């Protein structure tokens, strides 16, 4: 899967799992923050993102400080998935 395909898939999972009914994948900008400004997610949504990473990609986020960096944007999430999956091969 290409990085662009991964980003699109991530956006679709986020929209579905967080019930963002008025949002389309193309509305989510890859480099924009997902929290506060940008998509405007909150701390409850961050827990859902952790679940998405585990459920769909087998990527566990255990450290809160690390999690903040990983879940910052679509770009950071996709990069982390690729890094973890690459290390597993």
Secondary structure, DSSP 8 states (H G I E B T S, - for coil): --HHHHHHHHHHHHHHHTT-TT--GGGS-TTS-SBSSTT-B-HHHHHHHHHHHHHHH------HHHHHHHTSSHHHHHHHHHHHHHHH-
